[in-house]
Structures are given as C-alpha cells and as structure tokens.
C-alpha cells in the first residue's frame, strides 16, 4: 500500500506528530512529493488541473471569453498547469506561490498537452522544452515564488481574473488582509476573483485544528510542520475581503450535518463561536472591486 493510501487511515494526532518529525529530516520536497507527503494539492494531475481551471472559468462566466485575458493563480502548488491551459485559451498566466514547488520536468506536462488537444484546444508546443522555465516562456507566463512580496511586484490593474483552489485557508493570518489588498490592487476594475476555500482541518477532514491555542498553532514550530491552516472562519474571511475593497458574492456554501468536534474539545478562543459559524466546512466566493 502506498504512503498516501496509508495516510488516509491514520488518526489526526498521528499525522501531526509524523509531519513534525518527517518535515525536519534532510529530505527534499520532491522526494516527499513522490511519496504523497507534504504535497501542495493535485495540480500535477492533468485532469484535475483542467477541471479546476474549467470550474473557475465557468463560475466567473469567462470560459468563452479568455482570449487576451491575464490570469493570476494563487498557490499553483506542484505544477504550472495553469500557464499551459491559459495559453491554450489565448490567455496569459501569472502564478504566485510562497516557494518553488512546481515540477520542473517538461515531461510532467505532456499528459495535459494531450488532454487539451483532445478537447480541440490550441495547446502550446513544448516538445523542444528542456526545463519548466522553457515551458513558461512558450506560454508567455511567469512563475513568482515569494508570496506577498511577489504580488507587490505586479503592475496595478493588470490582472483580469484571480483564482485559487483550497489555498486561502493556508495563508498566514498576519498576511491574509495584505494579500487581499494586493489582489484588489492588481485586479482590473472589471476583473473578478474566484476562490474555493476548504475550512476542514486538512488532518482528518474535521476541526481538530481548533483544539490548539493560537499561541501554539501560530508558533514557528507548528507553522513549519506541513499541516498549517489559518483557522479563519467564513464570516471573518468575508469581513477581510470587504476590508480589502471587495464586494463578496457567495455562490456555494458547504456545511457539516453534525459538527465534527465537541465544544469542550475546542481551544478557549473558539468556544464562544456559534455552532452556525463553526459548521461551515467550505465555500466558493466571487470577489469584485467595489
């Protein structure tokens, strides 16, 4: 059985302990990636990456109007698939992450090229590419890996569409508002943001992350252990979007039928939150500048 399969059956507390230990071993990210640990999403899987792209385009109504547009993906994770897909639609992509996690080998992207061609799209020719940088050059795309600092280098009102898939919940609390303000700055007046947010704990699909005090959870040791989420619930995140200058349109809301944690198991700072607030497990929002 693969590590990733075994990982699904481990209790949440063992995942925390295991990641704390494994994340400090002298092993490269690419090795952990192959083992299915510390992965940044599944964007290196062609069908998944295209499905995510198509979902956001459909929800923004831009699926048939991408030619000439500039797209910004926040947190592309393990691939630069967005750059290739955008190019196939006649658009240009800028990808922003907090580190260099994307696969470098052009062969990684050949299944995506085949899938795009099968759908009748004008996929870019990467047959001569030797590195990921070559792929980006063919697509007219850029890959920026310094998070908030990278966003600050992008020209104001130069982006038509910003999207993210299960990324915003990983943004550090102290940077969340600043990142949203940068997104509002770089977005055109007619532009739109599309964000799918997953509020589950990313440990066992519950709210086990709310068991810990803010001081411990936001500590450097915890943050750098590979399971961090910012624990910003829907209402507060919507408020931060507003503070950044966005009008918020909630197009999907997901909730648990039964709250997956008992009140006495919550850290003190979360015990005053209503069950209605805590019960939201995820949502999809569209944001436009006010």
KOLTORBA-472293 format. One record per residue (C-alpha): residue in three letters; x, y, z; chain. Coordinates in Angstrom, 1 decimal. Layout:
REM KOLTORBA-472293
ATOM   code       c1       c2       c3   unit
ATOM    ALA        X        Y        Z      A
...
This chain:
REM KOLTORBA-472293
ATOM   code       c1       c2       c3   unit
ATOM    UNK      0.0      0.0      0.0      A
ATOM    UNK      1.3      3.5     -0.9      A
ATOM    UNK      2.2      6.0      1.8      A
ATOM    UNK     -0.6      8.3      0.6      A
ATOM    UNK     -3.1      5.4      1.0      A
ATOM    UNK     -1.9      4.6      4.5      A
ATOM    UNK     -2.1      8.3      5.4      A
ATOM    UNK     -5.9      8.3      4.9      A
ATOM    UNK     -6.4      5.8      7.7      A
ATOM    UNK     -4.1      7.5     10.3      A
ATOM    UNK     -5.7      9.4     13.2      A
ATOM    UNK     -5.3     13.2     13.0      A
ATOM    UNK     -2.9     13.3     16.0      A
ATOM    UNK     -0.5     10.8     14.5      A
ATOM    UNK     -0.4     12.9     11.3      A
ATOM    UNK      0.6     16.0     13.3      A
ATOM    UNK      3.3     14.0     15.1      A
ATOM    UNK      4.5     12.3     12.0      A
ATOM    UNK      4.7     15.5     10.0      A
ATOM    UNK      6.6     17.3     12.8      A
ATOM    UNK      9.2     14.6     12.6      A
ATOM    UNK      9.4     14.0      8.9      A
ATOM    UNK      9.4     17.7      7.9      A
ATOM    UNK     12.7     18.1      9.8      A
ATOM    UNK     14.5     15.3      8.1      A
ATOM    UNK     17.1     16.2      5.4      A
ATOM    UNK     14.9     15.1      2.6      A
ATOM    UNK     14.0     17.2     -0.5      A
ATOM    UNK     10.4     18.3     -1.2      A
ATOM    UNK     10.5     16.3     -4.5      A
ATOM    UNK     11.0     13.1     -2.5      A
ATOM    UNK      8.1     13.7     -0.2      A
ATOM    UNK      6.0     14.6     -3.2      A
ATOM    UNK      6.7     11.3     -4.8      A
ATOM    UNK      5.7      9.5     -1.6      A
ATOM    UNK      2.5     11.5     -1.4      A
ATOM    UNK      3.5     13.5      1.7      A
ATOM    UNK      3.6     17.3      2.0      A
ATOM    UNK      2.0     17.7     -1.4      A
ATOM    UNK      0.7     21.1     -2.4      A
ATOM    UNK     -2.6     19.9     -4.0      A
ATOM    UNK     -3.0     17.8     -7.1      A
ATOM    UNK     -2.3     20.3     -9.8      A
ATOM    UNK      0.3     18.0    -11.3      A
ATOM    UNK     -2.5     15.7    -12.4      A
ATOM    UNK     -3.7     16.8    -15.8      A
ATOM    UNK     -7.5     16.0    -15.5      A
ATOM    UNK     -7.7     17.6    -12.0      A
ATOM    UNK     -5.8     20.8    -13.0      A
ATOM    UNK     -8.0     21.2    -16.1      A
ATOM    UNK    -11.1     20.5    -14.1      A
ATOM    UNK    -10.2     23.2    -11.5      A
ATOM    UNK     -9.4     25.7    -14.2      A
ATOM    UNK    -12.7     25.0    -16.0      A
ATOM    UNK    -14.7     25.2    -12.8      A
ATOM    UNK    -13.4     28.7    -12.0      A
ATOM    UNK    -13.8     29.9    -15.6      A
ATOM    UNK    -17.4     28.6    -15.6      A
ATOM    UNK    -18.3     30.3    -12.3      A
ATOM    UNK    -16.9     33.6    -13.4      A
ATOM    UNK    -18.6     33.3    -16.8      A
ATOM    UNK    -15.3     33.7    -18.7      A
ATOM    UNK    -15.0     30.2    -20.2      A
ATOM    UNK    -15.7     31.5    -23.7      A
ATOM    UNK    -14.0     34.9    -23.3      A
ATOM    UNK    -10.4     34.2    -22.2      A
ATOM    UNK     -8.6     35.3    -25.4      A
ATOM    UNK     -6.3     38.2    -24.5      A
ATOM    UNK     -7.0     38.0    -20.7      A
ATOM    UNK     -4.4     37.9    -18.0      A
ATOM    UNK     -5.0     35.3    -15.3      A
ATOM    UNK     -3.4     35.1    -11.9      A
ATOM    UNK     -3.4     31.8    -10.0      A
ATOM    UNK     -2.7     32.0     -6.2      A
ATOM    UNK     -0.9     28.9     -4.9      A
ATOM    UNK     -0.4     26.8     -8.1      A
ATOM    UNK      1.3     24.1     -6.0      A
ATOM    UNK      3.0     21.2     -7.7      A
ATOM    UNK      2.7     22.4    -11.3      A
ATOM    UNK      2.4     25.3    -13.7      A
ATOM    UNK     -0.6     23.7    -15.4      A
ATOM    UNK     -2.5     27.0    -15.3      A
ATOM    UNK      0.1     28.6    -17.6      A
ATOM    UNK     -0.4     25.9    -20.2      A
ATOM    UNK     -4.2     25.8    -20.0      A
ATOM    UNK     -4.4     29.6    -20.2      A
ATOM    UNK     -2.1     29.6    -23.2      A
ATOM    UNK     -4.4     27.1    -24.9      A
ATOM    UNK     -7.3     29.6    -24.5      A
ATOM    UNK     -5.3     32.5    -25.8      A
ATOM    UNK     -4.7     33.9    -22.4      A
ATOM    UNK     -1.6     34.7    -20.3      A
ATOM    UNK     -0.9     33.5    -16.8      A
ATOM    UNK      1.0     34.7    -13.8      A
ATOM    UNK      1.4     32.1    -11.0      A
ATOM    UNK      2.2     33.2     -7.4      A
ATOM    UNK      3.3     30.9     -4.6      A
ATOM    UNK      5.3     31.0     -1.4      A
ATOM    UNK      8.0     28.7     -2.7      A
ATOM    UNK      9.2     26.8     -5.8      A
ATOM    UNK      7.1     23.6     -5.6      A
ATOM    UNK      6.2     23.1     -9.3      A
ATOM    UNK      7.5     20.1    -11.2      A
ATOM    UNK     10.5     21.2    -13.4      A
ATOM    UNK     10.5     18.3    -16.0      A
ATOM    UNK      8.5     19.3    -19.1      A
ATOM    UNK      7.5     15.6    -19.5      A
ATOM    UNK      5.3     16.2    -16.4      A
ATOM    UNK      3.0     18.4    -18.6      A
ATOM    UNK      2.7     16.1    -21.6      A
ATOM    UNK     -0.5     14.4    -20.4      A
ATOM    UNK     -2.0     17.9    -20.0      A
ATOM    UNK     -1.0     18.8    -23.5      A
ATOM    UNK     -2.6     15.6    -24.9      A
ATOM    UNK     -5.8     16.3    -22.9      A
ATOM    UNK     -6.0     19.9    -24.2      A
ATOM    UNK     -5.5     18.7    -27.8      A
ATOM    UNK     -8.2     16.0    -27.3      A
ATOM    UNK    -10.6     18.8    -26.3      A
ATOM    UNK     -9.8     20.7    -29.5      A
ATOM    UNK     -7.8     23.5    -27.8      A
ATOM    UNK     -4.7     25.0    -29.3      A
ATOM    UNK     -2.2     23.6    -26.8      A
ATOM    UNK      1.3     25.1    -26.8      A
ATOM    UNK      4.1     23.2    -28.3      A
ATOM    UNK      6.5     22.2    -25.5      A
ATOM    UNK      8.3     19.4    -27.4      A
ATOM    UNK     11.5     21.3    -27.5      A
ATOM    UNK     11.4     22.5    -23.9      A
ATOM    UNK     14.1     21.2    -21.5      A
ATOM    UNK     13.0     22.9    -18.3      A
ATOM    UNK      9.9     24.4    -16.7      A
ATOM    UNK     11.3     27.9    -17.5      A
ATOM    UNK     11.2     26.9    -21.2      A
ATOM    UNK      7.6     25.8    -20.8      A
ATOM    UNK      6.7     29.2    -19.1      A
ATOM    UNK      8.5     31.1    -21.9      A
ATOM    UNK      6.5     29.2    -24.6      A
ATOM    UNK      3.3     30.1    -22.7      A
ATOM    UNK      4.3     33.7    -22.1      A
ATOM    UNK      3.8     33.1    -18.4      A
ATOM    UNK      5.7     33.9    -15.2      A
ATOM    UNK      6.1     31.9    -12.0      A
ATOM    UNK      6.7     34.0     -8.9      A
ATOM    UNK      7.7     32.3     -5.7      A
ATOM    UNK      7.9     34.9     -2.9      A
ATOM    UNK      4.3     35.2     -1.9      A
ATOM    UNK      3.2     38.6     -0.8      A
ATOM    UNK      6.5     40.2     -2.0      A
ATOM    UNK      5.9     38.7     -5.4      A
ATOM    UNK      2.3     40.1     -5.5      A
ATOM    UNK      3.7     43.6     -4.7      A
ATOM    UNK      5.8     43.5     -8.0      A
ATOM    UNK      2.8     43.0    -10.3      A
ATOM    UNK      1.5     46.1    -12.0      A
ATOM    UNK     -1.7     47.7    -10.7      A
ATOM    UNK     -4.9     46.9    -12.6      A
ATOM    UNK     -3.1     44.4    -14.9      A
ATOM    UNK     -5.0     41.2    -14.0      A
ATOM    UNK     -8.4     40.2    -15.4      A
ATOM    UNK     -9.0     37.1    -13.2      A
ATOM    UNK     -7.6     35.8    -10.0      A
ATOM    UNK     -8.4     32.3     -8.8      A
ATOM    UNK     -7.3     29.8     -6.1      A
ATOM    UNK     -8.3     26.3     -5.2      A
ATOM    UNK     -8.1     25.3     -1.5      A
ATOM    UNK     -5.3     27.9     -1.0      A
ATOM    UNK     -6.6     30.8      1.0      A
ATOM    UNK     -7.0     28.7      4.2      A
ATOM    UNK     -3.2     28.2      4.2      A
ATOM    UNK     -2.3     31.9      4.1      A
ATOM    UNK     -0.7     33.0      7.3      A
ATOM    UNK     -3.2     35.0      9.5      A
ATOM    UNK     -0.9     38.1      9.7      A
ATOM    UNK     -0.6     38.2      5.9      A
ATOM    UNK     -4.2     37.5      4.8      A
ATOM    UNK     -5.5     41.1      4.6      A
ATOM    UNK     -2.3     42.4      3.0      A
ATOM    UNK     -2.6     39.7      0.3      A
ATOM    UNK     -6.2     40.5     -0.4      A
ATOM    UNK     -5.4     44.2     -0.7      A
ATOM    UNK     -2.7     43.4     -3.2      A
ATOM    UNK     -5.2     41.3     -5.2      A
ATOM    UNK     -7.6     44.2     -5.2      A
ATOM    UNK     -4.8     46.5     -6.4      A
ATOM    UNK     -3.7     44.3     -9.3      A
ATOM    UNK     -7.2     43.4    -10.5      A
ATOM    UNK     -8.7     45.5    -13.3      A
ATOM    UNK    -11.9     47.5    -12.5      A
ATOM    UNK    -13.9     44.9    -14.4      A
ATOM    UNK    -11.9     41.9    -13.1      A
ATOM    UNK    -13.1     39.1    -10.8      A
ATOM    UNK    -11.6     36.8     -8.2      A
ATOM    UNK    -12.8     33.2     -7.8      A
ATOM    UNK    -11.8     31.4     -4.6      A
ATOM    UNK    -12.7     27.8     -3.5      A
ATOM    UNK    -11.9     27.6      0.3      A
ATOM    UNK    -11.7     24.5      2.4      A
ATOM    UNK    -12.2     25.1      6.1      A
ATOM    UNK    -11.6     21.5      7.2      A
ATOM    UNK     -8.5     20.8      9.2      A
ATOM    UNK     -6.5     19.1      6.4      A
ATOM    UNK     -5.7     16.4      9.0      A
ATOM    UNK     -8.8     14.3      9.2      A
ATOM    UNK    -11.4     16.4      7.4      A
ATOM    UNK    -12.8     17.8     10.7      A
ATOM    UNK    -11.9     20.7     13.0      A
ATOM    UNK     -9.1     19.2     15.0      A
ATOM    UNK     -7.0     22.3     14.3      A
ATOM    UNK     -9.3     24.2     16.6      A
ATOM    UNK     -8.1     22.2     19.6      A
ATOM    UNK     -4.9     24.2     19.8      A
ATOM    UNK     -4.4     27.7     21.3      A
ATOM    UNK     -3.5     30.5     18.9      A
ATOM    UNK     -0.1     30.9     20.5      A
ATOM    UNK      0.8     27.2     19.8      A
ATOM    UNK     -0.8     26.9     16.4      A
ATOM    UNK      0.8     30.1     15.1      A
ATOM    UNK      4.2     29.2     16.5      A
ATOM    UNK      7.1     28.8     14.1      A
ATOM    UNK      7.4     25.1     15.0      A
ATOM    UNK      3.7     24.3     14.1      A
ATOM    UNK      3.6     26.6     11.1      A
ATOM    UNK      6.7     24.9      9.5      A
ATOM    UNK      5.4     21.3     10.1      A
ATOM    UNK      3.3     20.9      7.0      A
ATOM    UNK     -0.3     21.0      8.3      A
ATOM    UNK     -0.9     24.7      8.9      A
ATOM    UNK     -4.3     26.3      8.1      A
ATOM    UNK     -5.1     29.8      9.3      A
ATOM    UNK     -8.4     28.8     11.0      A
ATOM    UNK    -10.2     32.0      9.7      A
ATOM    UNK    -13.8     31.0      9.6      A
ATOM    UNK    -16.2     32.2      6.8      A
ATOM    UNK    -17.6     35.3      8.5      A
ATOM    UNK    -14.2     36.7      9.4      A
ATOM    UNK    -12.8     35.8      6.0      A
ATOM    UNK    -15.7     37.6      4.3      A
ATOM    UNK    -15.0     40.6      6.5      A
ATOM    UNK    -11.4     40.7      5.5      A
ATOM    UNK    -12.4     40.5      1.8      A
ATOM    UNK    -14.6     43.6      2.4      A
ATOM    UNK    -11.8     45.4      4.2      A
ATOM    UNK     -9.5     44.8      1.2      A
ATOM    UNK    -12.0     46.6     -1.0      A
ATOM    UNK    -14.0     43.6     -2.4      A
ATOM    UNK    -17.7     43.0     -2.8      A
ATOM    UNK    -18.4     39.4     -1.9      A
ATOM    UNK    -20.7     37.1     -3.7      A
ATOM    UNK    -21.1     33.7     -2.1      A
ATOM    UNK    -22.0     31.1     -4.8      A
ATOM    UNK    -21.6     27.9     -2.7      A
ATOM    UNK    -21.6     27.1      0.9      A
ATOM    UNK    -20.8     23.7      2.4      A
ATOM    UNK    -21.6     22.6      5.9      A
ATOM    UNK    -21.3     19.5      8.1      A
ATOM    UNK    -24.6     17.8      9.0      A
ATOM    UNK    -23.2     17.3     12.5      A
ATOM    UNK    -20.3     19.4     14.0      A
ATOM    UNK    -17.3     17.1     13.9      A
ATOM    UNK    -15.9     18.3     17.3      A
ATOM    UNK    -17.4     18.8     20.8      A
ATOM    UNK    -17.4     22.2     22.4      A
ATOM    UNK    -15.2     21.2     25.3      A
ATOM    UNK    -12.5     20.0     22.9      A
ATOM    UNK    -12.1     23.4     21.4      A
ATOM    UNK     -9.4     25.8     22.5      A
ATOM    UNK    -10.8     28.6     24.7      A
ATOM    UNK    -10.7     31.2     21.9      A
ATOM    UNK    -13.1     29.2     19.8      A
ATOM    UNK    -15.6     28.2     22.5      A
ATOM    UNK    -17.6     31.4     22.1      A
ATOM    UNK    -18.1     30.8     18.3      A
ATOM    UNK    -21.7     29.7     17.5      A
ATOM    UNK    -22.3     26.3     16.0      A
ATOM    UNK    -23.6     28.0     12.9      A
ATOM    UNK    -20.2     29.7     12.4      A
ATOM    UNK    -18.2     26.6     13.1      A
ATOM    UNK    -20.4     24.3     11.0      A
ATOM    UNK    -19.3     25.9      7.7      A
ATOM    UNK    -16.8     23.4      6.1      A
ATOM    UNK    -16.1     25.3      2.9      A
ATOM    UNK    -17.3     27.8      0.4      A
ATOM    UNK    -16.8     29.4     -3.0      A
ATOM    UNK    -16.8     33.1     -3.4      A
ATOM    UNK    -16.6     35.6     -6.3      A
ATOM    UNK    -15.0     38.9     -5.5      A
ATOM    UNK    -15.2     42.2     -7.4      A
ATOM    UNK    -13.7     45.5     -6.6      A
ATOM    UNK    -16.1     48.0     -5.0      A
